Structure formats: structure tokens, C-alpha cells
């Protein structure tokens, strides 16, 4: 699975759990809420005009060389 796709999925689950906490949903209500809104075409992230993957990769490589 693509790295960005995994990040989007994890971010969506994190945001849905935050929203469920704000709404004070528990148990079955929480599960139904997450199941209802956890769709691949309904990702809850802030769009940006510039991806910084190259800078991220460079930072990771620099960190790995410093070990």
C-alpha cells in the first residue's frame, strides 16, 4: 500500500475518533459513526498545494546516515 494512502487512512481514523470524543459517543454509537464516515472518498484532511515528500525523504535519509 502506498505510504500517502496509509497516512490518509490513519489520519481519517484519528480525526473520526476525535470527532466522536467531542460528541461524547460511546460503544455502539461510536462504532456506527466511524463505520458510516470512514469511506475512501470521505477523507478528513486539510488539502495543501504542495507536498513535501522529497523533503521528508531527504530528512529520513539524513537521519539514517547519522546513526
Buried (B, 14 or more C-beta within 10 A) or exposed (E): EEEEEEEBBEBBEEBBBEBBEEEEBEEEEBEEBBEEBBEEEEBBEEEEEEEEEEEEEEEEEEEEEEE
